[in-house]
Amino acid sequence: MHLIRRTSFIILSSLFISASLAQTPVSNNAPPTGSAPARAGSVLKTVALIMGEPNYSIDGGYEELEEGLYSQPELLPGERMLAPLNAIILGLGGEAELDPAQQTARFTLNGKTLLLKAGQTTVRVGNTDVQADIAPQWRNANLWVSAHWVFDQFGAYSKWDKTRQRYTASLILPAGNKVAGVAKGGPVVEGNLDKQDAAFWASAEGRKVAGVIIGYQNADGGWPKLERDASLTVPVNRAALSGFKAKSTIDNDATTKQLRALAAAYRNHPDETIRASIDRGLDYLLSAQQPGGGWQQYWPAPQGYKSHITFNDNAMANVLEVLRDVAQLRDDFAFVSPVQAKRASVAYDTGLLLILRTQIRIGSKRTGWCAQYDVENLQPAMGRAFELPSISGGESVNVVRFLMSVEKPAPEIVQAIQDAVAWLDSAKLSGLKRARREDRTLEYGFDFVMEKGSSDDVTWARFYDLQQGKPLFSARDSKPRSRFEEVSYERRVKYNWFTTEAAPLLKQEYPAWVQRNGLKSVLTKRN
């Protein structure tokens, strides 16, 4: 790590000393030198890959190596890392093209183009053939290549940290839209978009933000997911969105949040451009509904776990709430056409039925819901590698909240709520709390342990097994574990295996729902 810091200082200093530095040529058989040109208007970017993790980072921002899959880098003899790099190249502002028929990849970055082919160490670098250290391999419709060698060809300063099993590459890249990222901060950002009131949407600033929202809508009608601090007062830099980051999704409130914002803007300032954008967004949601009644996290053409029907992070509930408002011509959606309202009503009813069908049973007892379901057979499915098929102690709460929002609920909805609430009450872990222990000898400087607490300390496991409803844990190896202490250190401190979401539901929200509907509480005898 000291080498990278020292090298970074030298690189940055050179930007002020000279407009450019000559790059040392690479002979056909010589190892890459790692020297890189420095230019005025350049930016420093650092890529990191860690063994055992299916992610990469660029300047600390983590993304998946392969969308929706559990792909992890492979360490080969000589401490050389093999990994798919196309998403990383795109994230750095370069170009990456895969040819499945030829099993090749063409990477362009920093003014240089590499053509690599599976099984061959000869690589075309510009107009010259160069020998790579490792022959690429074709896996999962992707080309896996030597990260060290490829990034060295692009002028990177590489380092392998044996202790952390971490590879880093620092590159000087020409400044431009692709590496500039999305503007951050300002009075209106993605995270507070849904907090803007009617007065804002009637203002000139509100109309400006509506234009920004329309500006980054995808051609399919949906919206990509942005970071919470992404500014919406200036146009979104779409050039910075590459790979699956540019795809339409319902993850993290995407698409539904934008639709609600535009509906509020249209109500306060009718404009046909806004109306057309809303129509495209509604068509996207209606077209994305699967035959079973649910919605995938990403659509169209999702990959891996992102193809699952997704309850996680309120994805399904957000969609159904928008469709319910459209179907009932409610509030900001009072302007929709009768045809749109009818289509939304049918889609809403189908989605509601799916929720009732997917409530998990253990024997004759109905419990909660999984965070995601297989799109074909509607069985509980795995999310990321450590998120096993299970009953969710967190997402089940969100599903119950949605069901409780249904006006004049049918008997089957009432029963689903009652059963789920009874299960949540029985699944609580009383007298336990997660505690942080500082320990500078550990990689992250601390650890989490479960310890005895007071009778007021109540929590729930994030996951419960499908057979007995007992707390379930795992790690990146996808092996089930019954105790928190058995989770790998990295996953123990980098993932929250417990939740308290059910506490306010059981104490305030559910009792209010029972009273509002004139029902008997299933908690009366126990609480």
C-alpha positions in Angstrom: 0.0 0.0 0.0 2.9 2.3 0.7 4.1 1.8 -2.8 0.8 3.0 -4.3 0.7 6.0 -2.1 4.2 7.0 -3.0 3.6 6.3 -6.7 0.4 8.3 -6.6 2.2 11.3 -5.2 4.8 11.0 -7.9 2.1 10.8 -10.6 0.1 13.7 -9.3 3.3 15.9 -8.9 4.2 15.1 -12.5 1.0 16.7 -13.7 2.2 20.1 -12.5 5.8 19.6 -13.7 5.3 18.4 -17.2 2.4 18.2 -19.7 3.5 14.7 -20.6 5.9 11.9 -19.9 7.1 9.5 -22.6 5.8 6.0 -22.1 8.5 3.2 -22.1 7.8 1.0 -25.1 6.9 -2.6 -24.4 8.7 -5.2 -26.4 7.0 -8.4 -27.6 8.5 -10.5 -24.9 9.5 -8.0 -22.2 7.4 -7.8 -19.0 5.2 -4.7 -18.8 6.9 -1.7 -17.2 3.8 -0.1 -15.8 4.9 3.4 -16.8 2.1 5.7 -17.7 1.8 9.1 -19.5 0.7 12.0 -17.4 -1.4 14.7 -19.1 -2.9 18.0 -18.2 -6.6 17.5 -17.5 -6.0 13.9 -16.3 -7.5 12.1 -13.3 -6.1 9.4 -11.0 -8.2 6.3 -10.7 -7.6 3.2 -8.4 -9.1 -0.2 -9.1 -9.1 -2.9 -6.4 -9.9 -6.6 -6.5 -9.9 -8.9 -3.5 -9.8 -12.7 -3.5 -13.0 -14.2 -2.2 -15.2 -11.2 -3.1 -17.4 -11.0 -6.2 -16.9 -7.2 -6.4 -14.4 -4.7 -7.6 -14.0 -1.1 -6.5 -13.0 2.1 -8.4 -11.9 4.8 -5.9 -13.7 2.9 -3.1 -17.1 2.5 -4.9 -18.0 -1.2 -5.1 -19.7 -2.9 -8.0 -20.2 -6.5 -9.1 -17.6 -8.2 -11.3 -20.4 -9.8 -13.3 -24.0 -8.6 -13.0 -26.1 -10.8 -10.7 -23.6 -13.6 -10.5 -21.2 -14.7 -7.7 -18.0 -14.5 -9.8 -14.9 -14.1 -7.7 -11.3 -13.5 -8.9 -9.1 -16.6 -9.2 -5.5 -16.5 -7.9 -3.1 -18.4 -10.2 0.6 -19.4 -9.6 2.9 -16.4 -9.5 0.3 -14.4 -7.6 -1.5 -13.4 -10.8 -5.2 -12.7 -10.6 -7.6 -14.0 -13.2 -10.9 -12.1 -13.5 -13.5 -10.7 -16.0 -12.6 -7.0 -16.5 -15.1 -5.7 -19.0 -17.3 -4.0 -16.3 -14.2 -2.4 -14.8 -12.9 -1.1 -18.2 -16.3 0.5 -18.8 -16.4 1.9 -15.3 -13.0 3.6 -16.0 -14.5 5.3 -19.1 -13.0 2.8 -21.6 -14.7 0.5 -24.1 -15.2 -3.2 -23.8 -16.6 -5.5 -26.5 -17.1 -9.2 -26.1 -17.5 -11.6 -29.1 -19.0 -14.9 -27.8 -18.6 -16.5 -31.2 -14.9 -15.9 -31.3 -14.4 -15.9 -27.6 -12.6 -12.6 -27.7 -12.6 -9.3 -25.9 -11.5 -5.9 -27.2 -10.6 -3.4 -24.5 -9.8 0.2 -25.2 -8.5 2.5 -22.5 -5.9 5.3 -22.2 -5.5 5.5 -25.9 -4.6 1.9 -26.3 -6.6 -1.1 -27.6 -6.1 -4.8 -26.7 -7.6 -7.7 -28.5 -7.5 -10.9 -26.4 -8.7 -14.4 -27.3 -9.5 -17.4 -25.0 -6.7 -19.9 -24.9 -4.1 -17.7 -26.6 -1.2 -15.8 -24.9 -0.6 -13.7 -28.1 -2.5 -10.4 -27.7 -2.9 -7.7 -30.3 -1.9 -4.4 -28.7 -2.6 -1.7 -31.2 -0.8 -3.0 -34.3 1.7 -5.2 -32.4 1.5 -8.7 -31.1 2.5 -9.0 -27.5 2.9 -12.1 -25.3 0.6 -12.1 -22.2 1.6 -13.9 -19.0 -1.5 -16.0 -18.9 -3.9 -17.3 -21.6 -7.4 -15.8 -21.1 -10.3 -18.3 -20.4 -13.9 -18.1 -21.6 -16.4 -18.5 -18.7 -20.0 -17.6 -18.3 -20.1 -15.9 -21.7 -17.2 -13.6 -20.5 -13.5 -13.5 -21.0 -11.4 -13.9 -17.9 -7.9 -12.3 -18.2 -4.8 -11.6 -16.2 -5.7 -8.4 -14.3 -2.1 -7.5 -13.6 -1.0 -7.9 -17.2 -4.0 -6.1 -18.8 -3.8 -3.1 -16.5 0.0 -2.9 -16.9 -0.6 -2.6 -20.7 -2.8 0.4 -20.0 0.0 2.1 -18.0 -1.2 1.1 -14.5 0.9 1.0 -11.4 0.0 -2.4 -9.9 0.5 -3.9 -6.5 -0.4 -7.3 -4.9 -1.0 -7.2 -1.1 -0.4 -10.8 0.0 -1.7 -10.3 3.5 -5.1 -9.0 2.4 -5.1 -11.0 -0.9 -5.8 -7.7 -2.6 -4.7 -6.4 -6.1 -4.7 -2.7 -6.8 -4.0 -0.8 -10.0 -3.6 3.0 -10.2 -4.0 4.7 -13.5 -3.8 8.2 -14.9 -6.7 8.6 -17.3 -7.7 11.5 -19.6 -10.4 13.6 -18.0 -13.8 13.3 -19.8 -17.5 12.7 -19.2 -17.0 8.9 -18.8 -14.6 9.3 -15.9 -16.2 12.5 -14.5 -19.0 10.5 -12.8 -22.4 11.8 -11.8 -22.6 15.2 -10.1 -23.1 15.0 -6.4 -24.9 17.1 -3.8 -27.2 20.1 -4.1 -30.6 21.0 -2.8 -32.3 18.1 -4.6 -30.6 14.8 -4.8 -31.9 11.2 -5.5 -32.2 10.6 -1.8 -34.6 13.4 -1.1 -36.5 13.5 -4.4 -39.6 12.0 -2.8 -39.5 14.6 0.0 -40.3 17.6 -2.3 -43.7 19.2 -1.8 -46.3 20.6 -4.2 -44.9 24.1 -3.9 -41.6 22.9 -5.1 -43.0 21.1 -8.1 -45.0 24.2 -9.0 -41.8 26.3 -9.0 -39.3 26.9 -11.8 -36.8 24.8 -9.9 -39.3 22.0 -9.7 -39.8 22.1 -13.5 -36.0 22.1 -14.0 -35.7 19.0 -11.8 -38.5 17.3 -13.8 -36.5 18.0 -17.0 -33.4 16.4 -15.4 -35.5 13.3 -14.5 -36.8 13.0 -18.0 -33.3 13.4 -19.4 -31.9 10.2 -17.9 -35.0 8.0 -18.5 -34.0 5.0 -20.6 -35.5 4.2 -24.0 -37.5 1.3 -22.5 -39.3 3.7 -20.2 -37.5 2.8 -16.9 -34.8 4.6 -15.0 -31.4 3.4 -13.8 -30.4 3.4 -10.1 -28.4 6.4 -8.9 -26.5 6.9 -5.7 -28.4 8.7 -3.0 -26.3 11.8 -3.2 -26.6 12.2 -7.0 -27.6 15.7 -7.9 -30.9 16.2 -9.8 -30.5 19.9 -10.3 -28.1 19.4 -13.2 -28.3 16.9 -16.1 -27.3 13.4 -15.1 -24.0 12.4 -16.9 -25.3 9.3 -18.7 -21.8 8.7 -20.1 -20.7 7.8 -16.6 -23.4 5.0 -16.4 -22.0 1.9 -17.9 -22.9 -1.8 -18.0 -25.8 -2.8 -15.8 -25.6 0.6 -14.0 -27.3 2.1 -17.1 -30.1 -0.5 -17.0 -33.6 0.2 -15.9 -34.5 -1.2 -12.5 -37.0 -1.1 -9.6 -34.1 -1.6 -7.1 -33.7 1.2 -4.4 -36.9 2.9 -5.4 -35.7 3.5 -9.0 -38.4 4.1 -11.6 -41.3 4.2 -9.1 -39.7 7.3 -7.4 -39.2 9.1 -10.7 -42.8 8.3 -11.7 -44.2 9.8 -8.5 -42.0 12.9 -8.8 -43.1 13.5 -12.4 -46.7 12.9 -11.5 -46.4 15.6 -8.8 -44.7 17.9 -11.3 -47.4 17.3 -14.0 -50.2 17.9 -11.5 -48.7 21.3 -10.6 -47.5 22.2 -14.1 -49.2 20.2 -16.9 -46.8 19.7 -19.7 -47.0 17.2 -22.5 -43.3 16.3 -22.3 -43.8 15.3 -18.6 -47.0 13.4 -19.5 -45.2 11.5 -22.3 -42.4 10.5 -19.9 -44.9 9.3 -17.3 -46.7 7.2 -20.0 -43.4 5.6 -21.0 -42.7 4.8 -17.3 -46.1 3.3 -16.7 -45.8 1.2 -19.8 -42.4 0.0 -18.5 -43.8 -1.2 -15.2 -46.8 -2.9 -16.9 -44.6 -4.6 -19.5 -42.1 -5.8 -16.9 -44.6 -7.7 -14.9 -43.9 -11.5 -15.2 -46.5 -14.1 -15.9 -46.5 -15.2 -12.3 -47.5 -11.6 -11.2 -44.2 -10.3 -9.9 -41.4 -8.0 -11.0 -37.7 -8.7 -11.4 -35.1 -6.5 -9.9 -33.8 -5.5 -13.3 -35.7 -5.7 -16.6 -35.3 -6.4 -19.5 -32.7 -9.1 -19.9 -31.7 -9.4 -16.2 -28.8 -11.8 -15.2 -28.3 -14.0 -12.2 -30.1 -13.2 -9.0 -31.3 -9.9 -10.5 -33.8 -12.0 -12.6 -35.6 -13.1 -9.4 -39.0 -11.7 -8.4 -37.8 -9.2 -5.8 -39.5 -8.3 -2.5 -36.1 -7.0 -1.2 -35.9 -3.3 -0.4 -39.7 -2.8 -1.0 -39.2 -3.4 -4.7 -42.5 -5.2 -5.3 -44.4 -3.0 -2.8 -43.3 0.2 -4.4 -44.5 -1.0 -7.8 -47.8 -2.2 -6.5 -48.4 1.1 -4.6 -47.9 3.1 -7.8 -50.2 0.8 -9.7 -52.8 1.0 -7.0 -52.8 4.8 -7.2 -53.0 4.7 -11.0 -55.9 2.2 -10.9 -57.8 4.4 -8.4 -56.9 7.7 -10.1 -55.6 8.7 -6.7 -53.9 12.0 -5.9 -51.1 12.9 -8.4 -52.2 10.1 -10.8 -55.8 11.5 -11.2 -54.9 12.5 -14.8 -54.2 9.0 -16.2 -56.4 7.6 -19.0 -59.2 4.9 -18.3 -57.1 2.4 -20.3 -54.1 3.0 -18.1 -56.2 2.8 -15.0 -57.7 -0.6 -16.1 -54.3 -2.1 -17.0 -52.9 -0.9 -13.7 -55.8 -2.5 -11.8 -55.3 -5.9 -13.4 -51.6 -5.8 -12.8 -52.1 -4.8 -9.2 -54.6 -7.6 -8.5 -52.2 -10.1 -10.1 -49.3 -8.9 -8.0 -51.4 -9.0 -4.8 -52.3 -12.6 -5.5 -48.6 -13.4 -6.0 -47.8 -12.1 -2.5 -50.5 -14.3 -1.0 -49.3 -17.4 -2.9 -45.7 -17.0 -1.9 -46.2 -16.8 1.9 -43.9 -19.6 3.2 -45.3 -22.5 5.1 -43.5 -24.7 7.6 -45.8 -27.7 7.9 -49.3 -26.2 8.2 -48.1 -22.9 9.7 -47.8 -19.9 7.5 -44.8 -17.7 8.3 -43.2 -14.8 6.3 -41.7 -14.3 2.9 -38.4 -14.8 1.2 -36.6 -11.6 -0.1 -36.7 -13.0 -3.6 -38.3 -15.9 -5.6 -37.4 -17.8 -8.7 -39.2 -16.2 -11.7 -40.3 -19.5 -13.1 -41.4 -21.7 -10.2 -41.9 -19.0 -7.6 -39.9 -20.9 -5.0 -37.6 -19.0 -2.5 -34.3 -18.2 -4.2 -30.8 -17.2 -3.3 -29.9 -13.5 -3.6 -26.2 -12.9 -3.3 -23.9 -15.8 -2.4 -24.4 -15.3 1.3 -28.2 -14.7 1.1 -29.6 -18.2 1.0 -33.2 -19.1 0.3 -34.9 -18.4 3.6 -37.7 -16.6 5.5 -36.7 -13.0 5.8 -37.0 -11.3 9.2 -36.8 -7.9 7.5 -38.5 -8.1 4.2 -41.5 -10.0 5.7 -42.1 -6.8 7.8 -42.3 -4.7 4.6 -44.7 -7.2 3.0 -46.9 -7.1 6.0 -46.9 -3.3 6.0 -47.9 -3.3 2.3 -50.8 -5.7 3.0 -52.0 -3.6 5.9 -52.2 -0.6 3.6 -54.9 -2.4 1.6 -58.3 -0.8 2.2 -61.1 -3.1 3.2 -58.9 -6.2 3.1 -60.4 -9.5 1.9 -60.4 -12.4 4.4 -57.3 -14.0 2.8 -55.3 -10.8 3.2 -56.3 -10.5 6.8 -55.3 -14.1 7.4 -51.9 -13.6 5.7 -51.2 -10.6 8.0 -52.3 -12.4 11.1 -50.2 -15.4 10.4 -47.2 -13.4 9.5 -47.4 -11.2 12.6 -47.8 -14.3 14.8 -44.7 -15.8 13.2 -42.7 -12.6 13.6 -43.6 -12.5 17.3 -42.5 -16.1 17.8 -39.3 -15.5 15.9 -38.0 -12.6 18.0 -34.7 -13.0 19.8 -35.1 -11.6 23.3 -32.3 -10.6 25.6 -29.6 -10.5 22.9 -27.8 -7.6 21.3 -25.0 -7.2 18.8 -22.0 -5.5 20.3 -18.9 -4.0 18.6 -15.5 -4.9 20.0 -12.5 -2.8 19.0 -9.5 -4.9 18.2 -6.6 -3.3 16.2 -5.1 -6.6 15.5 -8.0 -7.4 13.1 -8.1 -6.3 9.5 -10.9 -3.8 10.0 -9.9 -2.9 13.5 -13.1 -4.3 15.2 -15.4 -7.3 15.4 -19.1 -7.9 16.1 -20.3 -10.4 18.7 -23.6 -11.3 20.1 -23.9 -10.9 23.9 -26.6 -11.0 26.5 -28.7 -7.9 27.0 -31.6 -6.8 29.0 -35.2 -8.0 28.6 -35.8 -4.8 26.5 -33.2 -5.9 23.9 -35.2 -7.6 21.1 -34.0 -8.3 17.7 -34.7 -10.6 14.7 -32.3 -12.6 12.5 -32.2 -11.3 9.0 -32.8 -14.9 7.7 -34.6 -18.0 9.1 -34.3 -21.5 7.6 -37.1 -22.9 5.5 -37.3 -26.2 7.5 -37.6 -25.2 11.1 -37.7 -21.4 11.1 -34.4 -21.1 13.0 -31.9 -18.2 12.5 -29.8 -18.8 9.4 -26.4 -17.4 8.6 -23.9 -17.9 5.8 -20.8 -16.4 4.1 -19.4 -16.0 0.6 -19.1 -19.8 0.3 -22.9 -20.1 0.5 -22.7 -22.8 3.2 -25.5 -22.5 5.8 -24.5 -21.7 9.4 -26.7 -21.8 12.5 -24.7 -19.4 14.7 -23.5 -15.8 14.1 -20.0 -16.7 15.4 -19.6 -19.2 12.5 -19.8 -16.5 9.9 -16.5 -15.5 8.2 -14.9 -12.4 9.7 -15.3 -10.3 6.6 -19.1 -11.0 6.3 -19.6 -10.7 10.0 -18.4 -7.1 10.1 -19.5 -6.1 6.6 -23.1 -7.3 6.6 -25.9 -6.8 9.1 -27.3 -10.2 10.0 -29.9 -8.8 12.4 -32.8 -6.4 12.1 -35.3 -4.6 14.4 -37.7 -3.7 11.7 -40.4 -5.8 13.3 -40.4 -4.0 16.6 -42.5 -0.9 15.6 -44.7 -3.1 13.5 -45.7 -5.3 16.5 -45.8 -2.5 19.0 -47.6 0.3 17.1 -48.5 -0.4 13.5 -50.2 -3.8 13.8 -52.3 -2.9 16.9 -53.5 0.2 15.0 -54.4 -1.9 12.0 -56.3 -4.3 14.2 -58.3 -1.5 15.8 -59.0 0.2 12.5 -60.4 -3.0 11.0 -62.3 -4.2 14.1 -60.2 -7.4 14.4 -58.8 -9.4 17.2 -55.0 -9.2 17.8 -53.0 -12.5 17.6 -50.6 -10.9 20.1 -53.2 -10.4 22.9 -52.3 -13.6 24.7 -48.6 -13.3 24.5 -48.0 -9.5 25.0 
